[in-house]
Amino acid sequence: MNKLPTTLAVVLMMFVLLSCQPKEQNKPNSGTRLWHQHELRNAFLDDGMDVKVDVEGDSSDILILSYLLFDDVWDRKFQTNGSYKAWQKMGYKKVILQDEGEDYRHEQDLTIPIVETY
């Protein structure tokens, strides 16, 4: 159905890039998240998924993912594969999953600890 490992690899690549920066620049910022928006979009496209990726908020700290097939199964995958936790470490405060028909919408609050369940 999908190939999330490549998408997660892009998220992990961000951590590698951030860890190579001097300590004072190590904290993800608005510019980093805007750059990540384009990289994440390309990763989904490379995996054959037309997921729209938007970043909103004063500090670009709300990640909005829109895809025709989004549902609770995707939410569960993002919980168990570490995506929510990775996005939280990048400074996002909220992730919104929505299908393009607006029948499904899930808001994941990233200001609280993320518990990965298996």
C-alpha positions as CSV (number, residue, x, y, z in Angstrom):
1,M,0.0,0.0,0.0
2,N,2.8,2.5,0.8
3,K,6.5,2.8,1.3
4,L,7.0,4.8,4.4
5,P,10.6,3.7,5.1
6,T,12.0,6.0,2.3
7,T,9.9,8.9,3.7
8,L,11.2,8.2,7.2
9,A,14.7,8.1,5.7
10,V,14.3,11.7,4.6
11,V,13.3,12.7,8.2
12,L,16.3,10.9,9.5
13,M,18.5,12.6,7.0
14,M,17.4,15.9,8.5
15,F,18.8,14.8,11.9
16,V,22.2,14.0,10.3
17,L,22.3,17.4,8.7
18,L,21.4,19.1,11.9
19,S,23.9,17.2,13.9
20,C,26.7,18.4,11.6
21,Q,25.9,22.0,12.4
22,P,27.6,23.9,15.3
23,K,25.9,23.4,18.7
24,E,24.2,26.9,18.7
25,Q,22.7,26.2,15.3
26,N,21.5,22.6,16.2
27,K,18.0,23.6,17.1
28,P,15.6,23.3,14.1
29,N,14.1,26.6,13.0
30,S,11.4,27.9,10.7
31,G,13.8,27.8,7.7
32,T,14.8,24.2,8.4
33,R,11.1,23.2,8.6
34,L,10.3,25.0,5.3
35,W,13.2,23.2,3.6
36,H,11.9,19.9,5.1
37,Q,8.5,20.6,3.6
38,H,9.9,20.3,0.1
39,E,12.1,17.3,0.9
40,L,9.2,15.4,2.4
41,R,7.0,16.2,-0.6
42,N,9.7,14.8,-2.9
43,A,10.1,11.7,-0.8
44,F,6.4,10.9,-1.0
45,L,6.4,11.6,-4.7
46,D,9.5,9.3,-5.1
47,D,7.5,6.6,-3.4
48,G,4.6,7.1,-5.8
49,M,2.3,8.9,-3.4
50,D,0.8,12.3,-4.2
51,V,0.9,13.6,-0.6
52,K,0.6,17.4,-0.4
53,V,2.9,18.8,2.3
54,D,2.3,22.2,3.8
55,V,3.8,24.1,6.7
56,E,1.9,26.7,8.6
57,G,2.0,28.8,11.8
58,D,4.0,31.8,12.9
59,S,7.1,29.6,13.3
60,S,6.3,27.2,10.5
61,D,5.6,24.6,13.3
62,I,2.4,23.0,11.9
63,L,2.9,20.2,9.4
64,I,-0.1,19.5,7.2
65,L,-0.2,16.4,5.1
66,S,-3.0,15.8,2.6
67,Y,-3.6,12.6,0.7
68,L,-6.6,10.9,-0.8
69,L,-6.0,7.7,1.2
70,F,-5.2,9.1,4.6
71,D,-7.1,7.3,7.4
72,D,-6.5,5.9,10.9
73,V,-4.2,3.3,9.4
74,W,-1.8,6.0,8.3
75,D,-2.0,7.6,11.7
76,R,-1.1,4.3,13.3
77,K,1.9,3.9,10.9
78,F,3.2,7.3,11.8
79,Q,2.9,6.4,15.5
80,T,4.7,3.1,15.2
81,N,7.4,4.0,12.7
82,G,8.7,7.0,14.6
83,S,7.6,9.7,12.2
84,Y,5.6,11.7,14.8
85,K,8.6,11.5,17.2
86,A,11.0,12.6,14.4
87,W,8.7,15.5,13.4
88,Q,8.5,16.5,17.1
89,K,12.3,16.7,17.3
90,M,12.3,18.9,14.3
91,G,10.3,21.5,16.2
92,Y,6.8,20.8,14.8
93,K,4.1,21.4,17.4
94,K,1.3,19.8,15.4
95,V,0.8,17.4,12.5
96,I,-2.5,17.4,10.7
97,L,-3.4,14.4,8.5
98,Q,-6.3,15.0,6.1
99,D,-7.7,13.3,3.1
100,E,-8.3,15.5,0.0
101,G,-12.1,15.0,0.3
102,E,-12.0,16.4,3.8
103,D,-13.8,13.3,5.1
104,Y,-10.9,12.4,7.4
105,R,-8.9,14.8,9.6
106,H,-6.6,13.9,12.5
107,E,-4.5,16.4,14.5
108,Q,-1.5,15.0,16.4
109,D,-0.4,17.3,19.2
110,L,3.4,17.1,19.3
111,T,3.8,19.4,22.4
112,I,3.2,16.3,24.6
113,P,5.5,13.3,24.8
114,I,5.0,10.9,21.9
115,V,4.5,7.3,23.0
116,E,5.4,4.7,20.3
117,T,3.1,1.7,20.6
118,Y,3.6,-1.5,18.8
